[in-house]
Amino acid sequence: MPVSVWIWAALDPVLIAIAVTLGWRADQKGKIFIAAIAAFAVTLLVDWAFTAIGLPTLAPISQSGPTLFPVRAVAALVWAALGYGARRLSGR
């Protein structure tokens, strides 16, 4: 699998939107992990559904191709942590 697909899996717009939103709403550092897990799960479901109905995605999920779980999981954690940090920096 080319590295570009790994990058697209980490920059999935659904993953970013959900992870940053849930990270922003987290009121404790430990909840960043919960936000990342939730974002990871929802992103997999949305990308799988898009692939199943034939809509194009940046990093499609299929039985024949890799799903890039580690890349998506680490990206979800990073995006959730960025959302958490952004809220702390904004003073809210």
C-alpha positions in Angstrom: 0.0 0.0 0.0 1.5 3.4 -1.0 2.4 5.8 1.8 -0.1 8.3 0.3 -3.0 6.1 1.3 -1.6 6.0 4.8 -1.6 9.8 4.9 -5.1 9.9 3.5 -6.3 7.5 6.2 -4.9 9.8 8.9 -6.4 12.9 7.2 -9.9 11.4 6.8 -12.3 14.4 7.2 -14.8 12.3 9.1 -12.1 11.2 11.5 -10.8 14.7 12.0 -14.3 16.2 12.6 -15.4 13.6 15.1 -12.1 13.3 17.0 -11.5 17.1 17.3 -15.2 17.6 18.4 -15.0 14.9 21.0 -11.6 16.0 22.1 -12.8 19.6 22.5 -15.7 18.3 24.7 -13.4 16.2 26.9 -13.1 17.6 30.3 -10.3 15.3 31.5 -7.1 14.0 29.8 -8.2 10.4 30.2 -11.3 11.1 28.1 -9.1 11.8 25.1 -8.7 8.1 24.7 -12.4 7.6 24.8 -12.9 10.3 22.2 -10.3 8.7 20.0 -11.9 5.2 20.2 -15.3 6.7 19.4 -14.0 8.7 16.5 -12.1 5.6 15.2 -15.2 3.4 15.4 -17.5 5.9 13.7 -15.0 6.6 11.0 -14.6 2.9 10.2 -18.4 2.5 10.0 -18.8 5.6 7.7 -15.9 4.7 5.4 -17.2 1.1 5.2 -20.7 2.3 4.4 -19.4 4.7 1.7 -17.2 1.9 0.2 -20.2 -0.6 0.3 -22.5 1.7 -1.6 -19.8 2.7 -4.1 -19.0 6.3 -3.0 -15.4 7.3 -3.4 -13.4 7.8 -0.2 -9.8 8.8 0.4 -8.8 5.5 2.1 -11.5 2.9 1.2 -12.1 -0.1 3.4 -12.4 -3.4 1.7 -11.9 -7.1 2.3 -9.1 -7.2 -0.2 -7.2 -4.1 0.9 -5.7 -3.1 4.2 -7.9 -1.0 6.6 -4.9 0.7 8.1 -6.2 0.3 11.7 -3.0 1.4 13.3 -2.8 4.6 11.2 -6.4 5.5 11.9 -6.2 4.8 15.6 -3.0 6.9 16.1 -4.5 9.7 14.0 -7.7 9.6 16.0 -5.7 9.9 19.2 -3.7 12.8 17.8 -6.7 14.7 16.5 -8.6 14.2 19.8 -5.6 15.5 21.7 -5.3 18.5 19.4 -9.0 19.2 20.0 -8.5 18.9 23.8 -5.4 21.2 23.7 -7.1 23.8 21.5 -10.0 24.1 24.0 -7.5 24.5 26.9 -5.6 27.2 25.0 -8.8 29.1 24.1 -9.6 29.4 27.8 -13.0 27.8 27.7 
